[in-house]
Amino acid sequence: MDGMIKGLMDVALGAGDKDEERSRSSWAQVVSGDHDNDDSVSNDTKNHGYRPNNQRVNQSEGIQDEWNSRPSRRSEQSEGRKEECDSRPSRPSRQEEKAESNDGWETVGKKHPKQSHKIQKDHWNLYKRPSREQEYSDAVEDSSYLVPSEEELADLSQACNKLWQLDRNRLVPGKDYAIDCGEGKKVYQKDDMAQGCLFSWLNDDVLRRPTIARFCSLLDNYNPNEGYKEVVTSEEKQEENAFIEEISRTAPIKYLHKYLAFKGIVSEDYRDFKRTLISLWFDLYGRGGTSGSSSAFEHVFVGEVKQRGEQQVSGFHNWLQFYLEEAKGAVDYQGYIFPRRRGQIPESDTQLLTSQFEWNGVLKSVSSILIGASPEFEVALYTLCFYVGGEDNHVELGPYPVNIKCYRFGDRIGSVFPIANT
């Protein structure tokens, strides 16, 4: 009898330990899908998870179940990569870097996988409040430096390069983040040439920067499957308005307004201009045979999956979306694409990367991303090329010769993205 009582007590105590362990589940487990069931995720994601529940996800529950359960073509390899990414510290110390070398020799292709950041999203939820309750950053002061010169008005490349100079919120490689490009491949090659994640680490304060935080709050507002009608809630509309208001206080957007107003393309009234930006980037249009199923913001920055024929990822040209999806284990980085010109191999400090990856098991054979660029810079750059440029816009962005490829969808942005001029 005594033995039976002791055994029951042990079982009870053991169950209590397991419950305590479960309650301590980390954000890394939530985003990487390591929980056993949805119930174990729900409490954590309310406060710390990456994607809160919203109306759009609930409406397409069946679609999302299929999306989330689809195995990768390299699911076993991706699982190992994901565990490696979640298990390593953020920025390696000099002692750790020395310890990983062997008498001065270094293993080729070895990676420092990325830290699993615990992102506090409580302040992101504030962006859903009415406009009268929003708090924004101070606007940059108007100055002569924000007025486009005659040379810039006559030369799109000079104007784009000026936007690059005005991007004071752009990240600095090695200071704000680190990437490991892995090995290169041709577009048609399907082998995974990256042993670990693209992002090795990212400073914690980056995702708290006002324009970046508001940008990130928008990324879970969309159904990724092309051709499914979007439903925009009032809270999501508020997030869109708040994002445009925040970036409109920065130098790149103020310069963009002056440039377009000088050319008579937009109103000189700044409030009208902000409404133009909201309409250009967030108004819904038809893609994949369904009206109201896509927008410029969703396609360019979030990404979509074509459902007709062989599935493939379209759009998805933003580093923040890439970083957050990689942290969840949803993106499998598979290496950079060889440049056409020799001697242009990307390194850890590159801020223009052409790569190949899978998103939830669906291939993006080639994608170019401006790594570390601020949301306000990208919105300004792509808007400027849409209104002033053509389909091909060969420009200089600091040290990078780039072709900003711009496809129109009537009077809308169909797609816009950078291509390295090599």
N, C-alpha and C positions, 0 to 999 in steps of 0.2 A: 504493500500500500504506500509506504513512504517513497519507494522508488517511483511509483506511478505519479504521486503528487509532484515530486521533484521534476519528473519529465514534463508534466503539464506546465509547470512554472518556467522551465527552460524554453518551451515552445512559445509561451506568451512573451517572455523577455526577448526572444529572437525576433518575433514579429514586430515588437516595438522598435527594435534597432533598425529593422528594414524600413519601417514607416518613417523613422527619423532620417535615414539616409535618403529616402525618396523625397522628403520635404526639402532637402538641401541641394536638389538638382540644380546644376549651374546653367547659366545662359548658354554656355557652349553646348550643353546637352540638348537644350531646347532647339537651338537653331540648326544643329546637325542631325536632329531626328533620332537621338539615341534613346528617347523615352519609349516605353513599351506600348503605351496607348494614349489616346487623345486626352483622357481624363487627367493623366499625370502632367500634361502640358498646360492645361487650361489655367490653373492658378498662377503659374509662373509667367505665362505670356501676358496676363492681364497687366502686369507691372513691368516686366523685364524682357519679354519676348520681342522678337523683331516684328512679327506681323500680328496686329490685333485683329479680332474678328470684325468684319464689316458686312454690310448688306450685300455687296457684290460677290463676295466669296460664298455666302450662304446661298445665294440664288443659283450659283453654278457648282453646287456641292458635288454632284456626280461627275462633272467635268474635272473638277479639281482632284477628286479621288483618283481618277484615271491618270491625271498629270503627275500627281505625287507618287503613284505606285509604279510608274513606268521605269523599268530597270535600265541602267546605262549599258551601252555596248561593252563597257569595261567595268561593270559594277563592282567586281571583286577588287580590282586595282583602285577604283575610286574610293572604296570604303577604306582601304589601307591608307590612301593619301589623306582622307578626311581625318582619320584617327591621328595621323602624324601631325596634321595641321593643328588639331585641338590640344595636343599634348605638349607642345613646345612653348618656351617662354617668349616674351615679346622681343626686345632688342638684345642680342647676344653681347655679353661683356667681352672685353679684350682678352680676359683669361679664358673664356669659353672658346673664343675664336682660335686662340693659340692651342688649346687642348684638342681641338678638332683637326689640327694639322699633325703630320707625322714627320718630325725632323725636317720641317720646311716643305714637305710634299703635301699637296692638297688633292683630295679626290675630285676628279673632274665631274661637274654636274651636280655635286652635293648641294642640298638646299637647306636654308634655315626656314622651316615652315612657320606659318603665321600664328601669332597669339590669338586665342579665342577671347575677344573683348567682351566684357559685360557692359552692354550699352543701356544706359538709363533712358527710357523713352518717355518718362513722365512729362517732361517739358515739351515733347513733341505733341502730346495730347492737347496742350494749351492752344495749339495752332488751329484747332477746330472751333474755338470760341468765336463769338461774333466780333466783327471788326472793331467795335468800340472798346473791346476788352483786350485787344492785341497790344503788345509792346514791341517796338521795332528799334533797330539800331539807329544811331544818329546818321543823317545823310552827309555825304561828303560835300564840302563847300564848292560852289561853282567857282571856276577859275579859268584863266585863259588857256590853261593846258587841256581843258576839256573841250575847247572849241577846235573843230577840225581845220587844218590849214588848207590853203589852195591846192597844195601838192597832194594832200590826203584825199581831198574831194575829187581830184582828177585821177587818182590811182588807188584802186581797191586794195592792192597788196600793202601799200603804205598805211591805209586805214586799218587793215587787219593787224598789222604789226604794232600799230598804236594801241589797239585793244590789248595785245599781249603785254605791252609795257604798263598798261593801266591795271592789269590783273594783280592787285596787291594781295589778293587772297589765295594766289596760286601756291601750292605746296612746294617745299624744297626737298629734293631727294637726299636721303641720308640724315636729314634733320627731322622731317615730318613723317617719313615712311621709307621703306626699302622694298624693292622687288627683286626677284630672281627669274630672269628670262628663260632659264633652262637652255635647251638646244633647239636648233632651227630645223625647218622642214619645208618642203614644197606644199603648195595648196592641196594638191591631189593626194598627198601621202596621209594615211590614216593612223600611223603609229603614234602613240603618246610619247613625246620627246621631253616631257617635264616630269621629274620625279616627285615634285612637291607642288605647293601652291605658288601662284605668281606673287602675291603679297607676303612678305616675310613678317612685317610688322607695320603698324600705323599708330601714331601717337594718339592717346586717349582724347585729347582736347580737340582733335580735328572735327569729329562728328558733332561737337557742341558749337561750332562756329555758326552764326545765325543763318547765313544763306545756305550753308551745307546742311544744317539740321532741318531747315524747312524743305529743302530739296528731298532729303531722305524720307520725310514724312509723306511725300507724295507717291513713293515707289510701290506701296502696297494697295494702291487704289484701282488696279487694273486686272482684268482677266487676261492672262497671257496668250490664250488661244485666239488666233486670228479668225474673224468672222462671227464672233459672239458679241451680241449687243451689250454695250456698257450702260450701266445705270449710275448716274452721278448723284450722290446724296448731298444734302445741304452742307454737311460737315466737310465733305470732300471739296465742294465748291469754295468753302471758306479757306481751306488749305491752299487751293490754287491762287485765290486772291491775295492771301497773306504772303505766298512765295513771291509773286510779282511785285508786291509792295516792298518786300525786303530787298530784292535785288535792284529795284529802282532807286535805291538810296546809294548805290555803289557807282564808282567812276566808269566802268565799262558801259553800263546801261545809260548813264547820263550822256556819255560821248555818243553812243548810238543814236539817242534821241536828237541831239544837235545835228548830227550828220544827216539823218533822214529828213529832219525838218528843213535844213538848208537846201536840200534837193526837192522839197515840196512833196515828199512821199507821205509824210505823216503830219498831223496837226502840231502846231507849236505849243498847244496846251498840253502840259505834262500828264494831266489826268486822262485826257483822251488817248494819249500815247500808251498809258498803262492799260487801258481797256483794249487797245489794239493788240498789245502783247498777249493779254489773256485770251482773246479770240484766236489769234494766230496759233498759239501753242496748245490750247485746251479745248477748243470747239471740236465736237465729234464729227466724223465723216465716215463714209462707207469704205471698208476694205475687206477683201475676201468674200464679196457678194452680199454683205449685210450692212445696212445703213446704221450709222451711230455706233460702229464697232471699233473705231480707232481714232487716234488723234496724233498730232505731230509729237507731242511730249511722250506719249506712250511708245510710239514706234522708235523714235530716235534714242531716248534715254532709258526706257524700261526694256523694250524688246518684245517681240511677238513670235509665235510659232505658226508657220503656215501649215494648214491642215489638208490642203489639196495636193494629191500626189504624195511624193516622199516628204515626210516631215522635215522641216529645216527652220532654223532660227533666222529671223529677219530683224533689222534694226539692231538695238542693243549696242550702243556706242558710247557708254559712259562708264568711267572708272569706279565711281561710287556704287553704282548698281553691281558692277563686277565684284567689287570688294565684299559687299554685304552678302551677295549670293554665294560667293566662294566661302565665306565664313559659315554659311549654313550647310555647306557640302553640296549645294545645288549646281555649282559651276565646277567643271573639271578642266583646268588649264592644261593644254597639250603642247605648248611650245610656240615660239615665234615663227613667222613666215619669212623665209630667206628674202632679203632685198634683191632687186634685179641688178643692182650695182655692187660690186665687191667693195669691201672695206667699210660697209655701213652696218655692221653687226650691232644689234642693240646691246647696251650694257645696263648696269643697275641705275644709272643716272638718266637714262633716256626718258623723255616725257611724251614721245609719240611711238606707240608700239602697235605693230600689226601681228596678230596672233590667231590661233585656232583654239576653240574650246567647245565643250559640250555643256548645254544648259538642261538639267534634268534629263539627261540621256539623249538630247536632240543636238545635232551637230551644227555649229557655226563655223563653216570652213575657213572663212577669212573675215577678220574684223579689225578695224583700226580705232584706237582709243587714245585720247589726250590724257595721259596720267597726271593727276595732281591739279589739273585746271579747275578753276572755280566754276560753279553753276552759272554765275552772272557772266563770266567770260564766254562760255559756250553758247548761252542764249544770245548774247550780243553778236558773237561771230557768225552764227548760223542765220540769225535774223538779217544781219547786214548783207550776207551773200545772197539770201533769198530775194531781198528787195532790189539790190544793186547789181548783183552778178548774174551769171548764166548757169548752165549745167556744170561746167568746169570752171573753177576759180583758182588759178595758180597764184599762190600768195606766199609771203614769208611770215612765219610766226617765230620771232626770235631767231634761234639757230636752225629752224626747221623749214625747208622748202616743202610746201604742202599743196595738194589739190583738194579744195573743199568741194566735194561732189554734192550737187543740189538737184534733187528731183522734185518737180512740182506735181501737185494733185489738184488741178484746176487752179484756184486762187489760194490753195493751201500748201503747206510743206508736206510733200509725200515722204521724203527721206533726205537727210543731210548728214554728211560724215567726212572725216579727214582721210586722205590717202597720201602716204609718204611719196614725195617726188624723188625717186631714186633712179 
